[in-house]
Amino acid sequence: MNLDTTTAQSLVSEVITMVKDEYQGDAQVIFGPSFPFLSQIHHLVKGEERFHLSAQNVYQEEKGAYTGEIAASMLTSVGCTLVSIGHSERRQIFGETDALLAQKIDIALAHGLAPIYCIGETLAQREASETLSVCTAQLLDGAFHLDAEQFGRLVIAYEPVWAIGTGKTATPAQAQEVHASIRKNFTEKYGEAVAQNTSILYGGRVKPYYAQEVF
């Protein structure tokens, strides 16, 4: 919940220009601005193969008297192709459960949105050596009800809660351990092809001086 209409547009324009001028790889760039800025950011990324628009959240119902909520059809109407579901702040601050998030994944997929499903453990869970079991449970309860075709449309984001806004950062080894476990879960559930073609992202205090090592 940052920036305003001018600074949001300026940031996105700067990133687009920088990527076009300086980046030679084939990675995709996803912008996830706040709801009021989605339409204007869509105009900046429209027609650009490498750049995509994501919403930060979606409501689990098609429509109705849910004042303040955003329907999946509203997101697609302003150009979104992805939506974040289950970000740690949604889980921690707003109490969103895996069962609720499963509903959000379903509604997103039904409207052609690719869910970016976020999973991750708290500091207490990491210190109790529960990291892998927590992430596995979040996958099982939130996303493993999908068939292989549906699951293949997801992006998974591992975001350790303890590394967001705390000054702590997961080491590359810690992040890789979880990523490897996640991909093993995919293989066991959906097979090797789905497992190898599903993107797993990392989020949690990635600063410029540290970014290369994390990547």
C-alpha positions as a Markdown table, in Angstrom:
| # | Residue | x | y | z |
|---|---|---|---|---|
| 1 | Met | 0.0 | 0.0 | 0.0 |
| 2 | Asn | 2.5 | 2.5 | -1.3 |
| 3 | Leu | 2.9 | 5.3 | -3.9 |
| 4 | Asp | 0.3 | 7.4 | -5.6 |
| 5 | Thr | -0.9 | 7.6 | -9.2 |
| 6 | Thr | 2.1 | 9.7 | -10.4 |
| 7 | Thr | 4.8 | 7.8 | -8.6 |
| 8 | Ala | 3.4 | 4.5 | -9.5 |
| 9 | Gln | 3.3 | 5.3 | -13.2 |
| 10 | Ser | 6.8 | 6.8 | -13.0 |
| 11 | Leu | 8.3 | 3.7 | -11.3 |
| 12 | Val | 6.7 | 1.3 | -13.9 |
| 13 | Ser | 7.9 | 3.5 | -16.8 |
| 14 | Glu | 11.4 | 3.6 | -15.4 |
| 15 | Val | 11.5 | -0.2 | -14.9 |
| 16 | Ile | 10.2 | -0.8 | -18.5 |
| 17 | Thr | 12.8 | 1.5 | -20.0 |
| 18 | Met | 15.6 | 0.0 | -17.9 |
| 19 | Val | 14.7 | -3.6 | -18.8 |
| 20 | Lys | 14.5 | -2.7 | -22.5 |
| 21 | Asp | 17.8 | -0.9 | -22.5 |
| 22 | Glu | 19.9 | -3.0 | -20.2 |
| 23 | Tyr | 18.5 | -6.5 | -19.9 |
| 24 | Gln | 19.3 | -9.2 | -22.4 |
| 25 | Gly | 17.7 | -12.3 | -20.7 |
| 26 | Asp | 14.3 | -13.8 | -21.2 |
| 27 | Ala | 12.8 | -13.4 | -17.7 |
| 28 | Gln | 9.3 | -12.0 | -17.5 |
| 29 | Val | 8.5 | -8.9 | -15.5 |
| 30 | Ile | 5.3 | -8.7 | -13.4 |
| 31 | Phe | 4.0 | -5.5 | -11.9 |
| 32 | Gly | 1.6 | -5.7 | -9.0 |
| 33 | Pro | 0.3 | -2.2 | -8.2 |
| 34 | Ser | -2.4 | -1.2 | -5.8 |
| 35 | Phe | -6.0 | -1.6 | -7.2 |
| 36 | Pro | -6.5 | 2.2 | -8.1 |
| 37 | Phe | -3.5 | 2.1 | -10.4 |
| 38 | Leu | -4.2 | -1.1 | -12.3 |
| 39 | Ser | -5.9 | 0.5 | -15.3 |
| 40 | Gln | -3.2 | 3.1 | -15.9 |
| 41 | Ile | -0.4 | 0.6 | -15.5 |
| 42 | His | -2.2 | -1.7 | -18.0 |
| 43 | His | -1.8 | 1.0 | -20.6 |
| 44 | Leu | 2.0 | 1.0 | -20.0 |
| 45 | Val | 2.4 | -2.7 | -20.3 |
| 46 | Lys | -0.2 | -3.4 | -23.0 |
| 47 | Gly | 1.3 | -5.0 | -26.1 |
| 48 | Glu | 4.6 | -5.7 | -24.4 |
| 49 | Glu | 5.4 | -9.4 | -24.4 |
| 50 | Arg | 7.8 | -9.3 | -21.5 |
| 51 | Phe | 5.7 | -7.2 | -19.1 |
| 52 | His | 2.6 | -8.4 | -17.2 |
| 53 | Leu | 0.0 | -6.9 | -14.9 |
| 54 | Ser | -1.0 | -8.6 | -11.6 |
| 55 | Ala | -3.4 | -7.6 | -8.9 |
| 56 | Gln | -2.5 | -8.0 | -5.2 |
| 57 | Asn | -5.6 | -9.8 | -4.2 |
| 58 | Val | -9.1 | -11.0 | -5.4 |
| 59 | Tyr | -12.4 | -11.9 | -3.7 |
| 60 | Gln | -13.6 | -15.5 | -3.8 |
| 61 | Glu | -17.1 | -14.8 | -5.0 |
| 62 | Glu | -18.2 | -13.9 | -8.6 |
| 63 | Lys | -20.1 | -10.7 | -7.6 |
| 64 | Gly | -22.5 | -9.4 | -5.0 |
| 65 | Ala | -22.9 | -7.2 | -2.0 |
| 66 | Tyr | -19.3 | -7.4 | -0.9 |
| 67 | Thr | -18.5 | -3.7 | -0.5 |
| 68 | Gly | -14.8 | -2.9 | -0.9 |
| 69 | Glu | -13.9 | -6.2 | -2.5 |
| 70 | Ile | -12.7 | -6.9 | -6.1 |
| 71 | Ala | -14.0 | -9.6 | -8.4 |
| 72 | Ala | -11.9 | -11.6 | -10.8 |
| 73 | Ser | -13.9 | -10.3 | -13.7 |
| 74 | Met | -13.1 | -6.8 | -12.7 |
| 75 | Leu | -9.4 | -7.6 | -12.7 |
| 76 | Thr | -9.5 | -9.1 | -16.2 |
| 77 | Ser | -11.5 | -6.1 | -17.5 |
| 78 | Val | -8.6 | -3.8 | -16.6 |
| 79 | Gly | -6.0 | -6.0 | -18.2 |
| 80 | Cys | -4.8 | -8.2 | -15.3 |
| 81 | Thr | -3.4 | -11.6 | -16.3 |
| 82 | Leu | -2.2 | -12.7 | -12.9 |
| 83 | Val | -3.2 | -12.2 | -9.3 |
| 84 | Ser | -1.3 | -12.7 | -6.0 |
| 85 | Ile | -3.1 | -15.0 | -3.6 |
| 86 | Gly | -2.1 | -15.8 | 0.0 |
| 87 | His | 0.6 | -13.2 | 0.4 |
| 88 | Ser | 2.0 | -13.5 | 4.0 |
| 89 | Glu | 0.4 | -10.2 | 4.9 |
| 90 | Arg | -3.0 | -11.4 | 3.8 |
| 91 | Arg | -2.5 | -14.5 | 5.9 |
| 92 | Gln | -1.0 | -12.8 | 9.0 |
| 93 | Ile | -2.9 | -9.5 | 9.1 |
| 94 | Phe | -6.2 | -10.5 | 7.6 |
| 95 | Gly | -6.4 | -14.1 | 8.7 |
| 96 | Glu | -6.8 | -15.7 | 5.3 |
| 97 | Thr | -6.7 | -19.5 | 5.6 |
| 98 | Asp | -5.6 | -22.1 | 3.1 |
| 99 | Ala | -9.2 | -23.2 | 2.6 |
| 100 | Leu | -10.2 | -19.6 | 1.7 |
| 101 | Leu | -7.2 | -19.2 | -0.6 |
| 102 | Ala | -8.2 | -22.4 | -2.4 |
| 103 | Gln | -11.5 | -20.7 | -3.3 |
| 104 | Lys | -9.6 | -17.6 | -4.5 |
| 105 | Ile | -7.4 | -19.8 | -6.7 |
| 106 | Asp | -10.5 | -21.5 | -8.2 |
| 107 | Ile | -12.2 | -18.2 | -9.0 |
| 108 | Ala | -9.0 | -16.7 | -10.5 |
| 109 | Leu | -8.5 | -19.8 | -12.8 |
| 110 | Ala | -12.1 | -19.7 | -13.8 |
| 111 | His | -11.6 | -16.2 | -15.2 |
| 112 | Gly | -8.3 | -16.9 | -16.9 |
| 113 | Leu | -6.1 | -15.3 | -14.2 |
| 114 | Ala | -2.8 | -17.1 | -13.3 |
| 115 | Pro | -2.6 | -17.2 | -9.5 |
| 116 | Ile | 0.7 | -16.3 | -7.9 |
| 117 | Tyr | 0.2 | -18.6 | -4.8 |
| 118 | Cys | 2.3 | -17.4 | -1.9 |
| 119 | Ile | 3.5 | -19.8 | 0.8 |
| 120 | Gly | 6.0 | -19.4 | 3.7 |
| 121 | Glu | 6.7 | -20.0 | 7.4 |
| 122 | Thr | 6.9 | -17.7 | 10.4 |
| 123 | Leu | 10.0 | -17.3 | 12.5 |
| 124 | Ala | 8.6 | -19.5 | 15.2 |
| 125 | Gln | 7.9 | -22.2 | 12.7 |
| 126 | Arg | 11.4 | -22.0 | 11.2 |
| 127 | Glu | 13.0 | -22.1 | 14.7 |
| 128 | Ala | 10.9 | -25.2 | 15.4 |
| 129 | Ser | 12.2 | -26.8 | 12.2 |
| 130 | Glu | 8.7 | -26.8 | 10.7 |
| 131 | Thr | 9.6 | -24.9 | 7.5 |
| 132 | Leu | 9.2 | -27.7 | 5.0 |
| 133 | Ser | 6.1 | -29.2 | 6.7 |
| 134 | Val | 4.4 | -25.8 | 6.8 |
| 135 | Cys | 5.0 | -25.1 | 3.1 |
| 136 | Thr | 3.9 | -28.6 | 2.2 |
| 137 | Ala | 0.7 | -28.2 | 4.1 |
| 138 | Gln | 0.0 | -24.8 | 2.5 |
| 139 | Leu | 0.4 | -26.4 | -0.9 |
| 140 | Leu | -1.7 | -29.4 | 0.0 |
| 141 | Asp | -4.6 | -27.4 | 1.5 |
| 142 | Gly | -4.5 | -24.4 | -0.9 |
| 143 | Ala | -3.5 | -25.8 | -4.3 |
| 144 | Phe | -3.3 | -29.5 | -4.6 |
| 145 | His | -7.0 | -29.9 | -5.1 |
| 146 | Leu | -6.3 | -28.8 | -8.7 |
| 147 | Asp | -5.8 | -31.2 | -11.6 |
| 148 | Ala | -2.5 | -31.1 | -13.5 |
| 149 | Glu | -3.7 | -28.7 | -16.2 |
| 150 | Gln | -5.0 | -26.2 | -13.7 |
| 151 | Phe | -2.0 | -26.5 | -11.5 |
| 152 | Gly | 0.3 | -25.9 | -14.4 |
| 153 | Arg | -1.2 | -22.4 | -14.7 |
| 154 | Leu | 0.0 | -21.4 | -11.2 |
| 155 | Val | 3.1 | -19.6 | -10.1 |
| 156 | Ile | 4.4 | -20.4 | -6.6 |
| 157 | Ala | 6.1 | -17.7 | -4.5 |
| 158 | Tyr | 8.1 | -18.8 | -1.5 |
| 159 | Glu | 8.0 | -15.9 | 0.9 |
| 160 | Pro | 9.3 | -16.6 | 4.4 |
| 161 | Val | 7.3 | -14.4 | 6.8 |
| 162 | Trp | 10.3 | -13.8 | 9.0 |
| 163 | Ala | 12.2 | -12.2 | 6.1 |
| 164 | Ile | 9.6 | -9.6 | 5.3 |
| 165 | Gly | 10.0 | -6.2 | 7.1 |
| 166 | Thr | 12.3 | -7.7 | 9.8 |
| 167 | Gly | 15.8 | -6.9 | 8.4 |
| 168 | Lys | 16.4 | -10.7 | 8.1 |
| 169 | Thr | 17.0 | -12.4 | 4.8 |
| 170 | Ala | 17.0 | -16.1 | 3.8 |
| 171 | Thr | 20.4 | -17.3 | 2.6 |
| 172 | Pro | 20.5 | -18.7 | -0.9 |
| 173 | Ala | 21.0 | -22.1 | 0.7 |
| 174 | Gln | 17.8 | -21.7 | 2.9 |
| 175 | Ala | 15.8 | -20.5 | -0.1 |
| 176 | Gln | 17.1 | -23.3 | -2.3 |
| 177 | Glu | 16.3 | -26.0 | 0.3 |
| 178 | Val | 12.6 | -24.9 | 0.4 |
| 179 | His | 12.4 | -24.5 | -3.4 |
| 180 | Ala | 13.8 | -28.0 | -3.9 |
| 181 | Ser | 11.3 | -29.4 | -1.4 |
| 182 | Ile | 8.4 | -27.6 | -3.2 |
| 183 | Arg | 9.4 | -28.9 | -6.6 |
| 184 | Lys | 9.7 | -32.4 | -5.1 |
| 185 | Asn | 6.1 | -32.0 | -3.9 |
| 186 | Phe | 5.1 | -31.1 | -7.4 |
| 187 | Thr | 6.8 | -34.1 | -8.9 |
| 188 | Glu | 5.1 | -36.5 | -6.4 |
| 189 | Lys | 1.7 | -35.0 | -7.0 |
| 190 | Tyr | 1.7 | -34.1 | -10.7 |
| 191 | Gly | 4.7 | -35.7 | -12.3 |
| 192 | Glu | 8.1 | -34.5 | -13.6 |
| 193 | Ala | 6.8 | -32.4 | -16.6 |
| 194 | Val | 4.5 | -30.2 | -14.5 |
| 195 | Ala | 7.1 | -30.0 | -11.7 |
| 196 | Gln | 9.9 | -28.7 | -14.1 |
| 197 | Asn | 7.6 | -26.2 | -15.9 |
| 198 | Thr | 6.1 | -24.5 | -12.8 |
| 199 | Ser | 7.8 | -21.3 | -11.8 |
| 200 | Ile | 8.9 | -20.9 | -8.1 |
| 201 | Leu | 9.7 | -17.3 | -7.1 |
| 202 | Tyr | 11.4 | -16.1 | -3.9 |
| 203 | Gly | 10.3 | -13.0 | -2.0 |
| 204 | Gly | 11.6 | -11.5 | 1.2 |
| 205 | Arg | 13.8 | -8.5 | 1.6 |
| 206 | Val | 15.9 | -8.8 | -1.6 |
| 207 | Lys | 18.1 | -5.7 | -1.7 |
| 208 | Pro | 20.3 | -4.6 | -4.6 |
| 209 | Tyr | 23.6 | -5.5 | -2.9 |
| 210 | Tyr | 22.2 | -9.0 | -2.1 |
| 211 | Ala | 20.2 | -9.7 | -5.2 |
| 212 | Gln | 22.8 | -11.4 | -7.4 |
| 213 | Glu | 23.6 | -14.0 | -4.8 |
| 214 | Val | 19.9 | -14.8 | -4.2 |
| 215 | Phe | 19.2 | -15.1 | -7.9 |
